[in-house]
Amino acid sequence: MRIARDDITHTMLRQGLTERLDDAKLLVSELVTNVIQHCHSLTVRVVARSTPDTLILSVSDDSPALPARRPSSPDDERGRGLFLLDLLADEWGVGTTDHEAKTVWCCLSLTASAAPPSSSPEMAL
């Protein structure tokens, strides 16, 4: 998880994308954590792409298990990954392949007036 956070930090700083850096680090960390804790995947692939107005993050693994909300109480230390996606991402979703793999993606607007991407994020990744 630390490697994914560090990589997204370095990538965004190199490109001058600082507007949503904290949100991107948290969401990448949550998505990678979900793979490690719930999917038992042998591989994890993190990709960050940007347009002038949007940062698109995706985390892929080789498990067919789809993300699922888990009940959590205020005292729980886990179970808030999808809630954080709902809260911080402008859009998010899951794409699957015929090879029983999946990608969880999210979009972060880089400008206050940015509209959602016109193409499907699954296609852009």
Salt bridges, closest charged atoms under 4 A:
ASP6 OD2 - ARG2 NE 3.63
ASP22 OD1 - LYS25 NZ 3.92
ASP23 OD2 - ARG20 NE 2.80
ASP61 OD1 - LYS102 NZ 2.85
ASP86 OD2 - ARG69 NH2 2.43
ASP90 OD2 - ARG20 NH1 3.34
